[in-house]
């Protein structure tokens, strides 16, 4: 069989294989809106790791954290130091008061992040939780910090 005959036989078969089968669509599927996360974490009893604060870059291993106990005591790492505060939260309102921290020195970049983080806590008046994302906002509704949450590791039972 010469090449011309082989090509003449192959072209119609190729054309038929490219036609969509009945009931199939040749148009691509439209992307689905992301589903709501299966779990929405609670404000309290969650470990929140800061993802952004006042548009400052957060380097790996330096992310401030926030944990709010059931009794309203807030604590965590502010970048270099440990801090504590009182968190008064109701519905979508929250206020951090009596913010105190240790006073160790660190690299300038982390000290700047820490100062910005603690100032953001003091300006916070509202919050919103979407699944595992916590957003803190000031009284005007401007975002001051965002956090990604995860459940704390279980504590071992007392003997």
C-alpha positions as a Python dict, from the first residue, in 0.01 Angstrom:
ca = {
    (1, 'X'): (0, 0, 0),
    (2, 'X'): (143, 333, -93),
    (3, 'X'): (149, 640, 132),
    (4, 'X'): (-135, 823, -53),
    (5, 'X'): (-378, 533, -2),
    (6, 'X'): (-279, 500, 366),
    (7, 'X'): (-334, 871, 423),
    (8, 'X'): (-670, 863, 237),
    (9, 'X'): (-789, 581, 465),
    (10, 'X'): (-661, 739, 787),
    (11, 'X'): (-801, 1092, 745),
    (12, 'X'): (-1176, 998, 757),
    (13, 'X'): (-1114, 775, 1062),
    (14, 'X'): (-932, 1056, 1237),
    (15, 'X'): (-1210, 1305, 1158),
    (16, 'X'): (-1475, 1070, 1302),
    (17, 'X'): (-1276, 1024, 1625),
    (18, 'X'): (-1262, 1401, 1679),
    (19, 'X'): (-1643, 1445, 1669),
    (20, 'X'): (-1782, 1450, 2024),
    (21, 'X'): (-1993, 1153, 2122),
    (22, 'X'): (-2367, 1207, 2166),
    (23, 'X'): (-2443, 1361, 2504),
    (24, 'X'): (-2087, 1493, 2552),
    (25, 'X'): (-2002, 1857, 2537),
    (26, 'X'): (-1708, 2000, 2347),
    (27, 'X'): (-1706, 2309, 2571),
    (28, 'X'): (-1490, 2299, 2885),
    (29, 'X'): (-1661, 2267, 3221),
    (30, 'X'): (-1703, 2594, 3407),
    (31, 'X'): (-1512, 2604, 3737),
    (32, 'X'): (-1730, 2556, 4043),
    (33, 'X'): (-1730, 2814, 4321),
    (34, 'X'): (-1524, 2679, 4610),
    (35, 'X'): (-1736, 2505, 4865),
    (36, 'X'): (-1761, 2635, 5218),
    (37, 'X'): (-1502, 2469, 5439),
    (38, 'X'): (-1636, 2159, 5610),
    (39, 'X'): (-1546, 2304, 5949),
    (40, 'X'): (-1562, 2655, 6085),
    (41, 'X'): (-1319, 2687, 6371),
    (42, 'X'): (-1432, 2858, 6692),
    (43, 'X'): (-1268, 3184, 6800),
    (44, 'X'): (-1173, 3033, 7135),
    (45, 'X'): (-974, 2710, 7184),
    (46, 'X'): (-813, 2744, 6840),
    (47, 'X'): (-450, 2816, 6760),
    (48, 'X'): (-444, 3109, 6515),
    (49, 'X'): (-123, 3173, 6317),
    (50, 'X'): (-86, 3521, 6173),
    (51, 'X'): (-83, 3532, 5791),
    (52, 'X'): (-77, 3911, 5751),
    (53, 'X'): (-63, 4218, 5970),
    (54, 'X'): (-85, 4573, 5835),
    (55, 'X'): (58, 4458, 5500),
    (56, 'X'): (391, 4348, 5654),
    (57, 'X'): (564, 4040, 5520),
    (58, 'X'): (576, 3755, 5768),
    (59, 'X'): (880, 3533, 5733),
    (60, 'X'): (865, 3159, 5792),
    (61, 'X'): (902, 3073, 6158),
    (62, 'X'): (830, 3429, 6274),
    (63, 'X'): (451, 3432, 6248),
    (64, 'X'): (278, 3572, 6555),
    (65, 'X'): (17, 3345, 6713),
    (66, 'X'): (-308, 3401, 6899),
    (67, 'X'): (-493, 3168, 7134),
    (68, 'X'): (-801, 3274, 7327),
    (69, 'X'): (-903, 3054, 7620),
    (70, 'X'): (-1266, 2999, 7719),
    (71, 'X'): (-1219, 3245, 8008),
    (72, 'X'): (-1112, 3523, 7766),
    (73, 'X'): (-740, 3514, 7835),
    (74, 'X'): (-550, 3570, 7509),
    (75, 'X'): (-187, 3473, 7465),
    (76, 'X'): (70, 3380, 7207),
    (77, 'X'): (395, 3472, 7045),
    (78, 'X'): (414, 3822, 6900),
    (79, 'X'): (715, 3759, 6676),
    (80, 'X'): (997, 3767, 6930),
    (81, 'X'): (826, 3781, 7269),
    (82, 'X'): (533, 3614, 7444),
    (83, 'X'): (230, 3828, 7517),
    (84, 'X'): (-91, 3810, 7713),
    (85, 'X'): (-414, 4009, 7698),
    (86, 'X'): (-780, 4006, 7787),
    (87, 'X'): (-1013, 3931, 7492),
    (88, 'X'): (-1371, 4045, 7535),
    (89, 'X'): (-1567, 3893, 7247),
    (90, 'X'): (-1939, 3899, 7168),
    (91, 'X'): (-2098, 3792, 6838),
    (92, 'X'): (-1868, 3967, 6586),
    (93, 'X'): (-1720, 4228, 6820),
    (94, 'X'): (-1392, 4185, 7003),
    (95, 'X'): (-1158, 4402, 7203),
    (96, 'X'): (-812, 4316, 7336),
    (97, 'X'): (-723, 4498, 7658),
    (98, 'X'): (-443, 4483, 7915),
    (99, 'X'): (-191, 4373, 7651),
    (100, 'X'): (145, 4290, 7811),
    (101, 'X'): (454, 4117, 7677),
    (102, 'X'): (802, 4009, 7765),
    (103, 'X'): (1076, 4249, 7652),
    (104, 'X'): (1345, 4048, 7475),
    (105, 'X'): (1526, 4208, 7182),
    (106, 'X'): (1540, 4049, 6839),
    (107, 'X'): (1626, 4126, 6477),
    (108, 'X'): (1495, 4465, 6358),
    (109, 'X'): (1257, 4309, 6103),
    (110, 'X'): (1093, 4086, 6366),
    (111, 'X'): (1077, 4369, 6622),
    (112, 'X'): (894, 4584, 6363),
    (113, 'X'): (652, 4298, 6295),
    (114, 'X'): (595, 4251, 6667),
    (115, 'X'): (521, 4621, 6727),
    (116, 'X'): (277, 4622, 6435),
    (117, 'X'): (109, 4301, 6555),
    (118, 'X'): (57, 4426, 6912),
    (119, 'X'): (-75, 4761, 6781),
    (120, 'X'): (-316, 4571, 6553),
    (121, 'X'): (-452, 4376, 6853),
    (122, 'X'): (-514, 4701, 7040),
    (123, 'X'): (-698, 4853, 6739),
    (124, 'X'): (-915, 4546, 6683),
    (125, 'X'): (-1289, 4592, 6734),
    (126, 'X'): (-1445, 4329, 6505),
    (127, 'X'): (-1370, 3982, 6378),
    (128, 'X'): (-1496, 3741, 6115),
    (129, 'X'): (-1428, 3369, 6079),
    (130, 'X'): (-1461, 3197, 5741),
    (131, 'X'): (-1375, 2831, 5791),
    (132, 'X'): (-1015, 2838, 5909),
    (133, 'X'): (-952, 3208, 5832),
    (134, 'X'): (-982, 3465, 6112),
    (135, 'X'): (-991, 3831, 6009),
    (136, 'X'): (-944, 4107, 6268),
    (137, 'X'): (-1076, 4453, 6180),
    (138, 'X'): (-1069, 4800, 6333),
    (139, 'X'): (-1380, 5006, 6418),
    (140, 'X'): (-1416, 5117, 6053),
    (141, 'X'): (-1405, 4758, 5927),
    (142, 'X'): (-1052, 4784, 5783),
    (143, 'X'): (-852, 4463, 5807),
    (144, 'X'): (-566, 4486, 6058),
    (145, 'X'): (-460, 4119, 6063),
    (146, 'X'): (-552, 3778, 5923),
    (147, 'X'): (-485, 3436, 6075),
    (148, 'X'): (-503, 3073, 5970),
    (149, 'X'): (-637, 2847, 6239),
    (150, 'X'): (-593, 2489, 6347),
    (151, 'X'): (-713, 2294, 6644),
    (152, 'X'): (-461, 2270, 6926),
    (153, 'X'): (-288, 1939, 6987),
    (154, 'X'): (-468, 1734, 7252),
    (155, 'X'): (-315, 1762, 7597),
    (156, 'X'): (-213, 1438, 7767),
    (157, 'X'): (-442, 1321, 8042),
    (158, 'X'): (-325, 1382, 8397),
    (159, 'X'): (-210, 1062, 8574),
}
